[in-house]
């Protein structure tokens, strides 16, 4: 049994809709995941549709936490620690060959 949650991530986000790519996500063999792993980045993906449909997103960067009944209740990160996370994550994203600019992402994931 799961529960609704909110994921906090610093990095880049991709929407994935191709069934073949979704299968690769399920196998953790998607090329974007493999590129992330090579440079030590985290990844997280899921179906974030609010209506029971399909809205697959893939995050690459640094996961800061999952919040909800089955996750963390709170998180505190100092300016200096967050600045370090930003610098290191940006460097790894560039090293992996991604051209997107990282940002702080907060994503609600319903348990449907």
MARVEXTI-716638 format. One record per residue: z, y, x negated of N, C-alpha, C in turn. Coordinates in pm, whole numbers, plus 50000, padded with zeros to 5 digits. Layout:
BEGIN
  n.c3  n.c2  n.c1 ca.c3 ca.c2 ca.c1  c.c3  c.c2  c.c1
     Z     Y     X     Z     Y     X     Z     Y     X
...
REM end
This chain:
BEGIN
  n.c3  n.c2  n.c1 ca.c3 ca.c2 ca.c1  c.c3  c.c2  c.c1
 50000 49883 49916 50000 50000 50000 50000 50123 49911
 49916 50219 49940 49905 50341 49861 49963 50459 49936
 49946 50573 49877 49993 50697 49938 49902 50811 49894
 49897 50915 49975 49823 51035 49935 49878 51085 49803
 49791 51147 49723 49837 51203 49597 49750 51322 49558
 49802 51397 49463 49729 51508 49402 49723 51480 49253
 49603 51490 49198 49584 51469 49055 49562 51604 48988
 49631 51627 48879 49617 51749 48799 49553 51709 48667
 49440 51773 48637 49358 51735 48523 49306 51860 48455
 49298 51858 48323 49230 51964 48250 49107 51901 48188
 48990 51946 48233 48867 51888 48180 48747 51924 48263
 48656 51828 48274 48531 51849 48345 48519 51746 48457
 48439 51781 48557 48427 51696 48676 48281 51670 48707
 48252 51547 48745 48118 51507 48785 48125 51442 48923
 48029 51474 49009 48016 51402 49135 47920 51286 49112
 47957 51167 49160 47876 51048 49141 47840 50993 49279
 47710 50981 49306 47668 50931 49438 47576 50810 49430
 47518 50785 49316 47427 50672 49299 47506 50541 49303
 47468 50446 49390 47542 50319 49400 47552 50243 49267
 47448 50248 49185 47452 50180 49055 47558 50244 48966
 47565 50377 48967 47666 50446 48886 47807 50420 48938
 47822 50409 49070 47953 50378 49127 47997 50238 49083
 47903 50144 49080 47935 50010 49030 47980 50015 48884
 47913 50099 48803 47953 50114 48663 48092 50175 48651
 48128 50266 48741 48263 50321 48743 48363 50210 48770
 48332 50126 48869 48421 50015 48904 48445 49921 48786
 48345 49908 48702 48355 49820 48585 48406 49893 48460
 48434 50023 48474 48472 50108 48359 48366 50103 48250
 48239 50095 48290 48129 50087 48194 48031 50202 48210
 48069 50303 48286 47981 50419 48305 47962 50489 48170
 47840 50533 48138 47816 50599 48008 47906 50721 47984
 47941 50795 48088 48030 50911 48069 48170 50867 48031
 48216 50756 48088 48348 50701 48052 48345 50653 47907
 48238 50586 47870 48228 50536 47732 48225 50650 47631
 48154 50759 47664 48151 50876 47576 48290 50937 47563
 48363 50942 47674 48498 50997 47672 48591 50913 47585
 48583 50783 47602 48669 50692 47523 48647 50708 47374
 48523 50725 47333 48491 50733 47190 48563 50848 47120
 48594 50954 47194 48660 51071 47132 48806 51084 47176
 48857 50987 47249 48998 50988 47287 49031 51071 47409
 48935 51091 47497 48961 51164 47622 49001 51068 47733
 49081 51117 47825 49116 51041 47944 49002 51050 48044
 49000 50957 48137 48908 50968 48250 48982 50922 48375
 48936 50969 48487 48994 50931 48616 48884 50947 48718
 48872 50851 48806 48770 50862 48910 48825 50801 49038
 48763 50840 49148 48802 50784 49276 48715 50839 49387
 48743 50787 49506 48676 50834 49626 48768 50936 49691
 48729 51061 49690 48813 51170 49738 48773 51219 49877
 48696 51140 49951 48652 51180 50085 48773 51192 50178
 48776 51297 50255 48886 51319 50348 48864 51248 50481
 48740 51207 50508 48705 51151 50639 48677 51002 50636
 48714 50934 50529 48686 50791 50519 48546 50762 50467
 48469 50865 50434 48334 50847 50383 48337 50823 50233
 48234 50872 50166 48224 50856 50022 48205 50990 49954
 48295 51024 49863 48287 51146 49783 48351 51111 49648
 48271 51046 49562 48320 50998 49434 48314 51108 49329
 48426 51125 49260 48435 51221 49152 48485 51150 49027
 48435 51194 48913 48479 51143 48783 48528 51262 48702
 48650 51250 48650 48708 51353 48565 48714 51302 48423
 48684 51392 48329 48695 51359 48187 48770 51473 48121
 48872 51439 48044 48952 51541 47976 49092 51488 47951
 49191 51565 47993 49331 51529 47976 49398 51526 48113
 49447 51409 48150 49520 51399 48277 49661 51453 48257
 49700 51547 48342 49832 51606 48333 49931 51536 48426
 49881 51469 48528 49970 51393 48614 49913 51367 48751
 49973 51268 48816 49945 51235 48955 50072 51260 49034
 50061 51332 49143 50178 51377 49217 50174 51325 49360
 50287 51281 49408 50299 51231 49544 50412 51131 49551
 50418 51058 49662 50526 50962 49681 50526 50851 49576
 50409 50817 49523 50401 50711 49423 50372 50766 49283
 50387 50896 49264 50362 50958 49135 50476 51051 49098
 50443 51149 49020 50541 51249 48978 50575 51343 49093
 50693 51401 49084 50734 51501 49182 50712 51641 49129
 50718 51656 48997 50701 51790 48940 50656 51779 48794
 50616 51892 48741 50569 51898 48603 50588 52040 48553
 50635 52053 48431 50647 52183 48368 50586 52173 48228
 50488 52261 48202 50422 52265 48072 50430 52408 48020
 50483 52424 47901 50495 52559 47843 50357 52613 47808
 50349 52745 47792 50223 52809 47753 50168 52750 47624
 50257 52733 47525 50209 52684 47395 50158 52541 47404
 50225 52456 47479 50181 52318 47494 50049 52313 47572
 50039 52393 47679 49915 52393 47756 49799 52448 47673
 49825 52549 47592 49720 52603 47505 49671 52496 47407
 49764 52415 47355 49726 52307 47264 49641 52202 47337
 49681 52167 47458 49604 52073 47538 49463 52127 47561
 49452 52255 47593 49321 52317 47615 49234 52309 47489
 49290 52350 47376 49213 52350 47250 49164 52210 47215
 49257 52114 47217 49221 51977 47178 49122 51915 47275
 49139 51939 47403 49048 51883 47503 48909 51944 47490
 48901 52077 47475 48770 52143 47457 48697 52087 47335
 48770 52071 47225 48709 52019 47102 48653 51879 47124
 48728 51792 47190 48683 51656 47215 48564 51653 47312
 48566 51741 47411 48454 51747 47507 48325 51785 47434
 48334 51881 47345 48217 51922 47266 48173 51808 47175
 48269 51743 47108 48238 51632 47018 48167 51518 47092
 48207 51495 47218 48145 51388 47298 48005 51425 47346
 47967 51551 47329 47832 51593 47368 47821 51652 47507
 47934 51679 47571 47931 51741 47704 47912 51891 47689
 47834 51950 47779 47810 52094 47772 47888 52172 47877
 47953 52103 47969 48031 52172 48072 48157 52235 48012
 48200 52344 48071 48320 52413 48026 48441 52356 48103
 48544 52311 48031 48659 52254 48100 48739 52358 48177
 48809 52308 48278 48895 52394 48359 49013 52312 48410
 49109 52382 48467 49222 52316 48530 49177 52272 48669
 49192 52143 48699 49145 52087 48825 49264 52027 48898
 49278 52063 49026 49379 52004 49113 49303 51939 49228
 49320 51809 49245 49242 51736 49344 49331 51652 49434
 49320 51673 49564 49390 51590 49663 49312 51461 49684
 49383 51349 49684 49319 51219 49708 49392 51152 49825
 49326 51145 49941 49390 51083 50056 49392 50931 50044
 49494 50870 50101 49498 50724 50109 49440 50685 50243
 49309 50663 50244 49242 50628 50369 49194 50486 50368
REM end
